[in-house]
């Protein structure tokens, strides 16, 4: 549990954080994908670790979910840790 919801199967820690934020902020997957300018399958692949995290992805998600302060820092750390694992 990263942001208050249960862990999801097959998702990376970043994917779990995004899923938790979607639930917490009541924002759907398709709306998020439209904001990011990616196909829903691409976002799912990123959340599952099958594609690398694009350079501006974290900041776009922080903006979409309107994260500030501690939440934004926590999310950036999760994304950075995931990028290290993928390289």
N, C-alpha and C positions, 0 to 999 in steps of 0.2 A: 504494500500500500504506500503510494507515494504522496498523493494529494487527498487521501481520505476514502478511496473506494478500493474494492478488492482487486487483486492481481488478475490479469487476463492471460490465458494460455497463448503460447507461441509469440508473444510480443516481447520486444526488447524493453529495458527499463525506460527508454525514451517513449516507446510505444505505449507502455502502461501509463506513463505520465500524461501523454496526450489523451488517451482514452478517459482517464480520470478527470482531466480538465474539461473534456467535452461533456461528461456527465454533470460535473459540478457547475459548470457555466451554462448548461442547457443549450449547447450549440452542437448541431449535427455534423456528421462526417462530410456530407455533400456541401454544406455551407462553408465548412473549413476548407475543403478542396477548392472551391470556387475562389475563396480569398487567396489561397496559395497559388492558384493558376496551374494546378496539377490534376490529372485524372485520379479518381478515387482509388483505382488499382495501384497507381504509383505511390500514393500516400500510405496505403496498406503495406506495400512492399517495404517502404522506409520504416514503418512502425514495427515490422517483423524482422528487420535487419537484412532483407534481401537486396536492398539498394542502399548506397551510401547517403548520408544526410547532406542535402545541398547546402552550400555556403550560407545563404541568408535564411534558411528554413527556420532556425530557432527564433530569430528576431521577428520573422513574419508571424510565427505562432504566438510569441509574446504579445505582439500587437493585436492579433485576432482575439486572444483570450483576455486581453486587457490586464496583463500581469504587471505588477509593480513591486518594488522593494524586494523583500525576502523571497516571494514567490518567483519573481523573475530570475533572481540569482540562483535559486535552487534548480529551476528549469534549465538555465544555461549550463550549470554544472553537470546535470544529467546528460545533456546533449554532448558536452565536451568529453565526458567519460565514454559515451557510446562511440564517438568518433575515434577515440584512442583504441578501442577494442576492434574497430573495423579496419584500422590501418596496419 
